[in-house]
Amino acid sequence: MTGTAARYLYLARHGEATADESELTADGRRQAALLGERLAHTPLSAVYHGPLPRAAQTARLVHDRLDGVALEESKLAGDYIPYMPRREELPSVSADATLAHLSQFSAEEREGGPELARAALARFARPVDGDRPRHELIVTHNFLIGWLVRAALDAPNWRWIGLNQANAALTVIRYSPDRPASVLFSNDMAHLPDELRWTGFPPELRA
């Protein structure tokens, strides 16, 4: 087997979680089930998820609606800050607020995240070996999806900030052997009824 083929990387943020983030809410479980139904006829070969309960529970509910698909936990799909920007990289109007927000995260998330983010790019953000396209789903968190979308668009490293995802929304990136990465769609909630859309977003960012 030689050459490379396209990878279709499906990215989904976990369903809505309880306030302590220990499990999904009832709405979060419905969101996950509906996401699974949307993907039931997609030729997925693997589902990866982060280690935190809200991602793991979402992935299991999605996986329950798939047939013959591998399910695997991966720390690369965890919740971490993928890149800590320097003040001079950020727009002056938002630099102070952005850095203050990021400083609230733990030292582990801020210092260990960039290494995981680089590993996630190396592992997932490229075509696959062989001659058959591969479709994979990662059930993860807002920051990693923003990081992967940013990379697909060749945007500056800090620009993962502001690329937000609603709970159980779907993003798909295609990595082709012979052309730049393509973001096929982002933050898609077509599988969710109106009352389950836009959770995880502050009101001012909802459309």
N, C-alpha and C positions, 0 to 999 in steps of 0.2 A: 504494500500500500504506500503510495507516494503522493506528494502534493498537499494542498490544503483546500478546505471548503468553507462555506459561510457558516458562521455561528449566529444564531438568533437568540439574543439574551433577553429574557422576559424578567422584568424587575417589578416587584410588588411590595409596597409598604404593608406592614402587619395591619390587622384589623384594629378597631378602636379598643383601647385597653382601659381597665379600671384606674382609679386615681393613683393607686399604689403600684400600678403596672405589673401586678402579679399574675393577671389573667386577662382574657378578653371579656368585654361586656357582652350582653345579649346581642346588641347591635353589631358588635365586632365579630361575633360568631356567624351572624347572618351574612355579613360582608364577606367573610372568608368562604362560606359555603357558595355564595353567588360567584365569587371569583373562580372557585373550582369548577362550577358549572360552565362558566365561560371558556375555561381552558380544557374542558373534557375532551374536545375533539381536536386539540392541538397536538402535533406529534412530539410532545415533550419526552426527553429521554432521562431527565434528572430534575429533581427539586432539591435545592440547597436552602438552608435557613440558618439564621443566627442562633446563638445559644440562649438568648433571653426568652422567658415564657411567652411573651406576646407574639414573638416571631415563630417560635416552635409550635404553639397552638394553632396559629394561622396556617402554617405549612401543613400540619396534620389534617386540618379540615379541608384544605385544597386537595391534598394527596388522596383523601378518602374518595374523591370524585374522579380520580384518574385511574387508568388501568395499566398495570405493568411498568410503572415508572419508579425509578430508584429515589429514595428519600435519604438525605444526608445532612447532618449538622456541620457547619463550617464557621470557625471563628472569623473568617474573612467577611462573613455576612453579618457581623455583629454591629453594635451601636457604638460608634466612636467618631471622633473628629478627624477627618481625613487629611486636613492640612490647616495649620495655624498660620494665618496671614500676618505679615508685618504691617504696621500702621501705614507706611508709605505706599503699600500696594493698594490700599482701600480708597474708595471715594471719600474725599475729605468730609462731606456732609454726613456720612454714616460711620466713619471709622471708630469714633469713641463708643457709640452704641453697640457696634458689632463686637469690638474687643471686650467690652464690659459683659455682653451676653456670653461670649465664649469662655470668659474667665470663671463663670459659674460651674463649668463642668470640672470633673475630677482631674487631678494631675495625670492619672493613668489614661483617661480618655484623650487628653490633650497631647501627652508625650508619646504614648504607644500607638495612637491612631495612624499617624503618617506611615509607619512601617507596614501596618495592615493594609492601608489603602494602596500602597505601591504593590504589595503582593496580590491584592484583588485585581488590579489592572493587569498584572502579568499573567494571572490565572485565567481570567474571564474575558478581558477586553481585546480579543484577537480571534482570527479564524481558527478553525480546528484542523488537526492533522487528518489526512485521508481525503477521500473523494465524495463523502456524503455530508450534506448540511446537518447541523446539530441544533436542536432547540432545547434550551435549558431555562429553568425558572429559579430566580433567587428571591426568597421571601426575607425581607430585610427591613431597614430603617431609612428614614428620610435622608440622612446625611450621605450614606453610601450611594443611594440612587442619584442624588445631586452630583456627587463626585464622578460617577461613571458617565452621566450625561455631559457634564462639563468636559471630560476627556474626549468624548466622542465628537464634540464640537470644537476641539482644540482651543478652548477658552483658557484664560489665565487660571492658575491653580486656585486662587482664592474664590473663583466664581462659582464653586459649589454652593456658596452661600446665596440664598434666595431662590434656588431651584427646588421648590417644595412639592411634596406629594401628599395627597389625601390618603386616609386609611383605605387599604385594599384597592387603591388605584393601580393601574397597569401602565408600564412604560416598556417599550421594546426597542432594542438597538440591534442593528445588523452589522456584523463585522465581515466584510468581504475580502477575499484574497487580492482582488484587483482594483479596489477603489476605497475611498475613505469610509470610515464608519458612518452609518446613517441612523439617525434617531427616527424611527418609523412613526411612533406616536409617544406622547408623554402625558402622565397624570390622567389617563383615560378612565372614566367612571361609567361608561355606557352600560355595564352589567349591573349597576346599582340603581335601585329606585330613588326618587328624589330625596326621601327622608333619610337615606343612608349615605348620601353624597356630602362631600366637603368636611367630614369630621376630621379633626386633626389640623384644621386651618383656622387661624383667627378670622373673625367676621370680616375685617377689612380686606382680606385677600381672597374672599370667595367671589365667584363670578356667576 
